[in-house]
Amino acid sequence: MASNTTAGSDESLKLALAMALLRSKLLKGTCDTRQPPYATSDSEALKWKHKAKERKQEIIRLKQDLVEVEDRMHHEFSASCRCYFFDSLGKLSPNKLSGEVFDQRFKDVLRRRFLRQVRLKERRKRRNEDSTQRLFLSDNKDEEIEQLRASVDFLVELCDTPDDASFANWSHQAVDFILDAINNTLSKGKNMEPVEGIIDSLSLHLVRKMCTTLQGKACHDAQFHIQHLLRKLGSESCVGQRVILAASQKISLLAENLLFLDPFESNFPEMHSNLYILIQLIEFFVSDYLINWSKANGFTTELFEEWVNSILHARKGLQLLESRCGLYILYMDRVIGLTAKLVGQAESLQKLNPNVLQRLFF
């Protein structure tokens, strides 16, 4: 009996020892496979580094996709324009050009297309300047001045390459947009001071570019293309009158330089040509728009008196060159005579400063 009890206890003891050893081995294996805390932190850091690298690669791919899309859009819209805009280049009375009625139909699709192109150009410029700012071109009234300024900058930069295929495609859309923005500002009775500053800058830049265009075979055509842009912009009196003022001041400066310049100097022919194209530009404005300007709401008599005095002053400068070339003074007299004739036909222009009228008629 006692031997049976001892044998049973030995079996239980052996079973308990076996279970303890098995449990000990299992616990040891678990401890061996478990990583220490510092190993866990290193693993997390590697995981986040891998994710950051993936995100960086994704951003690079998205930037490349964006550049490809922009390039495709630029290529799509850079075809040569075959519209009416540059028809009858250098001829009088642009109001009678075929297709001119479309000037009053400022289509939304052209507006969105033009603004998209301006926005892309602004993004490229800001990207090159490492700027994080972004120009938002929307219909918000607070953005209208910025839209006008960006469009003017776009047109001025476009005139750097007037023989490029994109010039004909985008120049008339830029002109339409600028005129539309100015008319909207006038019709809403907003403060015109910021707009006038932009117009002054536009007039000076385009007149300067017209007189300092690219050298070579395309120089002459480029001058007439920029002159045509100024004529189109000049349909709005606040633009046209400022262009006349800038052009007449440029004539006075050229006349003074020519007076002390040797005719055999290399830049003499260019200055000689610039004088004629400036006088012709003033004649275009006076013959085509002066009567319409006098009837417009945005017409300012102070600006009119200023540019009349300026062209009379330019005539005095050209008179000193009469011994060299009498055509200068003849062409300027024709412009002044035409101005006096049209002033006599418009009642509103006959109420100007008597001193200005006296100088103009006599």
MARDRENNU-632748 format. One line per 10 residues: number of its first residue (from 1); their letters; for each residue z, y, x of C-alpha. Coordinates in Angstrom, 2 decimals, padded with zeros to 5 digits, m for minus. Layout:
BEGIN
NUM> a> Z:Y:X | ...
END
This chain:
BEGIN
1> masnttagsd> 000.00:000.00:000.00 | 000.98:002.37:002.77 | m002.13:001.46:004.77 | m004.38:002.32:001.82 | m002.75:005.73:001.46 | m003.18:006.46:005.19 | m006.83:005.46:005.09 | m007.46:007.77:002.09 | m005.81:010.73:003.80 | m007.90:010.13:006.97
11> eslklalama> m011.09:010.18:004.93 | m010.07:013.47:003.24 | m009.20:014.98:006.58 | m012.54:013.98:008.05 | m014.35:015.43:005.05 | m012.41:018.71:005.31 | m013.17:018.95:009.05 | m016.84:018.31:008.44 | m017.02:021.00:005.79 | m015.17:023.48:008.05
21> llrskllkgt> m017.55:022.79:010.94 | m020.59:023.19:008.67 | m019.26:026.46:007.29 | m018.54:027.70:010.82 | m022.09:026.94:011.93 | m023.54:028.71:008.88 | m021.41:031.81:009.49 | m022.36:031.88:013.19 | m026.07:031.66:012.36 | m025.76:034.55:009.93
31> cdtrqppyat> m023.97:036.71:012.49 | m026.58:035.92:015.14 | m029.47:037.00:012.90 | m027.77:040.19:011.68 | m028.88:043.34:013.65 | m026.37:045.81:015.02 | m026.12:049.33:013.43 | m028.02:051.03:016.23 | m030.90:048.58:015.81 | m031.09:049.41:012.09
41> sdsealkwkh> m031.32:053.17:012.76 | m034.11:052.62:015.32 | m036.02:050.60:012.76 | m035.74:053.37:010.14 | m036.95:055.99:012.64 | m039.99:053.89:013.54 | m040.79:053.43:009.87 | m040.73:057.19:009.18 | m042.77:057.91:012.30 | m045.38:055.47:011.07
51> kakerkqeii> m045.44:057.15:007.65 | m045.75:060.63:009.24 | m048.67:059.40:011.34 | m050.39:058.04:008.23 | m049.91:061.35:006.40 | m051.30:063.27:009.37 | m054.40:061.09:009.45 | m054.80:061.56:005.70 | m054.60:065.37:006.05 | m057.23:065.28:008.82
61> rlkqdlveve> m059.55:063.23:006.62 | m059.06:065.63:003.70 | m059.87:068.62:005.94 | m063.02:066.91:007.13 | m064.02:066.18:003.54 | m063.40:069.83:002.62 | m065.59:071.08:005.47 | m068.38:068.70:004.43 | m068.18:069.90:000.82 | m068.26:073.55:001.89
71> drmhhefsas> m071.24:072.92:004.15 | m073.11:071.15:001.35 | m072.39:074.03:m001.05 | m073.50:076.59:001.53 | m076.72:074.65:002.17 | m077.30:074.31:m001.58 | m077.08:078.05:m002.20 | m078.88:079.28:000.93 | m082.42:078.85:m000.31 | m084.67:081.90:m000.24
81> crcyffdslg> m084.51:084.08:m003.31 | m087.75:084.47:m005.24 | m086.47:086.95:m007.84 | m087.55:090.51:m008.59 | m084.97:092.20:m006.36 | m087.18:093.02:m003.37 | m090.40:093.57:m005.33 | m092.22:096.87:m004.63 | m090.23:097.43:m001.46 | m090.47:101.04:m000.27
91> klspnklsge> m092.08:102.42:m003.46 | m090.80:105.14:m005.76 | m089.22:104.61:m009.18 | m087.31:101.31:m008.77 | m086.27:101.64:m012.43 | m089.79:100.55:m013.39 | m089.87:097.40:m011.31 | m090.77:094.22:m013.13 | m087.72:092.24:m014.14 | m085.38:095.22:m013.88
101> vfdqrfkdvl> m084.01:094.46:m017.34 | m082.11:091.58:m015.81 | m079.90:094.08:m013.95 | m078.00:094.60:m017.20 | m077.53:090.88:m017.76 | m074.77:090.00:m015.36 | m074.57:086.28:m015.94 | m071.26:084.48:m015.68 | m072.78:081.63:m013.74 | m074.07:084.02:m011.04
111> rrrflrqvrl> m070.71:085.76:m010.95 | m068.82:082.49:m010.41 | m071.35:081.33:m007.84 | m071.13:084.58:m005.91 | m067.31:084.64:m005.99 | m067.24:081.04:m004.77 | m069.40:082.00:m001.80 | m067.21:085.03:m001.01 | m064.10:082.88:m001.26 | m065.53:080.29:001.13
121> kerrkrrned> m066.40:083.00:003.63 | m062.92:084.50:003.37 | m061.35:081.07:003.92 | m063.44:080.50:007.05 | m062.52:083.93:008.37 | m058.81:083.43:007.74 | m058.95:079.93:009.23 | m060.53:081.34:012.39 | m057.85:084.03:012.55 | m055.11:081.37:012.23
131> stqrlflsdn> m053.84:083.07:009.10 | m052.01:081.18:006.39 | m052.77:083.80:003.74 | m055.29:083.00:001.06 | m057.45:085.28:m001.06 | m057.35:084.35:m004.73 | m060.39:085.67:m006.58 | m059.55:085.64:m010.26 | m060.12:087.81:m013.28 | m056.64:089.28:m013.09
141> kdeeieqlra> m056.79:093.06:m013.18 | m054.50:093.28:m010.16 | m057.12:091.36:m008.17 | m060.14:093.50:m009.10 | m059.83:095.90:m006.17 | m059.42:093.00:m003.76 | m062.48:091.32:m005.26 | m064.50:094.51:m004.79 | m063.30:094.94:m001.22 | m064.10:091.31:m000.35
151> svdflvelcd> m067.56:091.63:m001.93 | m068.29:094.80:000.04 | m067.22:093.10:003.28 | m069.43:090.15:002.38 | m072.46:092.41:001.86 | m071.86:094.40:005.06 | m071.61:091.18:007.10 | m074.69:089.85:005.35 | m076.66:092.86:006.62 | m076.00:091.78:010.21
161> tpddasfanw> m078.84:089.26:009.78 | m081.23:090.76:007.18 | m084.00:088.41:008.28 | m081.94:085.32:007.51 | m082.88:083.14:004.53 | m079.48:083.59:002.90 | m079.84:087.39:002.92 | m082.41:087.48:000.12 | m080.47:084.89:m001.86 | m077.09:086.64:m001.82
171> shqavdfild> m077.76:090.36:m001.38 | m078.85:091.06:m004.95 | m075.92:089.08:m006.35 | m073.56:091.13:m004.18 | m075.15:094.37:m005.41 | m074.89:093.26:m009.05 | m071.26:092.28:m008.63 | m070.29:095.54:m006.89 | m072.01:097.68:m009.52 | m070.43:095.65:m012.31
181> ainntlskgk> m066.96:096.04:m010.77 | m067.42:099.82:m010.43 | m068.65:100.16:m014.00 | m065.70:098.15:m015.30 | m063.28:100.41:m013.42 | m064.96:103.53:m014.81 | m065.08:102.22:m018.37 | m061.37:101.32:m018.34 | m060.35:104.73:m017.04 | m058.50:103.31:m014.06
191> nmepvegiid> m057.53:105.14:m010.89 | m060.76:105.55:m008.93 | m059.17:106.56:m005.63 | m059.05:103.02:m004.13 | m062.60:102.36:m005.35 | m063.86:105.64:m003.87 | m062.40:104.67:m000.49 | m064.23:101.34:m000.61 | m067.48:103.06:m001.63 | m067.19:105.57:001.21
201> slslhlvrkm> m066.74:102.74:003.70 | m069.69:100.82:002.21 | m071.98:103.88:002.37 | m071.13:104.66:005.97 | m071.48:101.07:007.14 | m074.84:100.43:005.44 | m076.34:103.75:006.56 | m075.24:102.95:010.11 | m076.68:099.44:009.91 | m079.95:100.77:008.53
211> cttlqgkach> m080.25:102.96:011.62 | m079.06:100.31:014.09 | m080.73:097.13:012.88 | m081.82:094.17:014.97 | m084.24:094.88:017.78 | m087.60:093.15:017.89 | m090.29:092.13:015.49 | m088.12:092.08:012.33 | m086.53:095.49:012.99 | m088.82:097.52:010.74
221> daqfhiqhll> m088.59:095.12:007.80 | m084.83:094.88:008.21 | m084.51:098.66:007.91 | m086.46:098.69:004.66 | m084.46:095.79:003.24 | m081.17:097.57:003.88 | m082.67:100.80:002.52 | m083.62:098.90:m000.63 | m080.05:097.62:m000.98 | m078.79:101.21:m000.79
231> rklgsescvg> m081.30:102.28:m003.44 | m080.07:099.56:m005.79 | m076.44:100.44:m005.19 | m077.31:104.11:m005.70 | m078.09:103.58:m009.38 | m074.37:104.29:m009.84 | m073.83:108.00:m009.19 | m070.52:107.64:m007.33 | m072.31:105.35:m004.84 | m075.65:107.14:m004.62
241> qrvilaasqk> m074.18:110.57:m004.01 | m071.95:109.27:m001.23 | m074.93:107.55:000.37 | m076.87:110.84:000.29 | m073.89:112.58:001.91 | m073.67:109.93:004.65 | m077.46:109.99:005.20 | m077.67:113.80:005.43 | m074.77:113.89:007.90 | m076.57:111.25:009.97
251> isllaenllf> m079.73:113.40:009.92 | m077.78:116.37:011.28 | m076.35:114.21:014.06 | m079.75:112.78:015.00 | m081.34:116.25:014.98 | m078.69:117.51:017.37 | m079.17:114.53:019.70 | m082.97:114.83:019.64 | m082.75:118.50:020.54 | m081.31:117.64:023.97
261> ldpfesnfpe> m083.12:114.33:024.46 | m086.11:113.75:026.70 | m089.02:112.48:024.53 | m089.71:109.85:027.19 | m086.28:108.26:026.83 | m086.34:104.63:025.66 | m084.29:105.29:022.50 | m086.35:108.30:021.37 | m088.80:106.28:019.16 | m085.91:104.57:017.38
271> mhsnlyiliq> m084.18:107.88:016.62 | m087.51:109.35:015.51 | m088.04:106.44:013.10 | m084.48:106.69:011.79 | m084.99:110.32:010.81 | m087.92:109.43:008.59 | m086.23:106.49:006.90 | m083.13:108.61:006.17 | m085.16:111.46:004.66 | m087.13:108.93:002.63
281> lieffvsdyl> m083.89:107.38:001.34 | m082.65:110.75:000.09 | m086.00:111.37:m001.62 | m085.76:107.99:m003.38 | m082.31:108.81:m004.71 | m083.23:112.30:m005.90 | m086.51:111.32:m007.57 | m085.22:108.17:m009.24 | m081.63:108.90:m010.20 | m080.65:112.57:m010.15
291> inwskangft> m081.36:113.23:m013.84 | m079.59:110.01:m014.87 | m076.63:110.84:m012.65 | m076.17:114.22:m014.29 | m075.81:112.51:m017.69 | m073.41:109.78:m016.54 | m069.66:109.83:m017.18 | m068.75:109.26:m013.54 | m070.81:112.20:m012.25 | m068.74:114.66:m010.19
301> telfeewvns> m070.11:118.14:m009.55 | m067.90:118.58:m006.47 | m069.57:115.65:m004.75 | m073.01:116.92:m005.82 | m072.32:120.35:m004.31 | m071.08:118.70:m001.12 | m074.22:116.67:m000.48 | m076.52:119.57:m001.45 | m074.80:121.72:001.18 | m075.09:118.83:003.61
311> ilharkglql> m078.87:118.42:003.22 | m079.31:122.18:003.54 | m077.32:122.04:006.75 | m079.47:119.11:007.93 | m082.58:121.21:007.28 | m081.29:123.87:009.66 | m080.84:121.23:012.35 | m084.38:119.92:011.84 | m085.79:123.43:011.90 | m084.81:123.64:015.57
321> lesrcglyil> m087.09:120.64:016.22 | m090.10:122.23:014.54 | m091.73:123.01:017.88 | m091.64:119.30:018.75 | m092.55:117.82:015.37 | m093.21:119.97:012.31 | m093.21:116.94:009.99 | m089.41:116.76:010.00 | m089.00:120.11:008.32 | m091.96:119.52:005.98
331> ymdrviglta> m090.47:116.28:004.65 | m087.02:117.83:004.28 | m088.49:120.82:002.44 | m090.19:118.41:000.05 | m086.85:116.74:m000.69 | m085.08:120.07:m001.20 | m087.91:121.34:m003.42 | m087.72:118.18:m005.56 | m083.94:118.58:m005.86 | m084.31:122.21:m006.97
341> klvgqaeslq> m086.96:121.23:m009.52 | m084.78:118.52:m011.10 | m081.71:120.76:m011.10 | m083.74:123.29:m013.07 | m084.55:120.59:m015.65 | m080.92:119.50:m016.18 | m078.66:121.93:m018.05 | m075.48:120.30:m016.77 | m076.57:120.92:m013.16 | m077.19:124.60:m013.77
351> klnpnvlqrl> m073.45:125.20:m014.23 | m072.68:124.54:m010.61 | m071.30:126.91:m008.03 | m073.66:129.95:m007.99 | m073.57:130.09:m004.20 | m074.81:126.49:m003.98 | m077.57:127.15:m006.52 | m078.62:130.28:m004.71 | m078.95:128.43:m001.40 | m080.84:125.60:m003.08
361> ff> m083.40:127.81:m004.88 | m083.87:130.37:m002.18
END
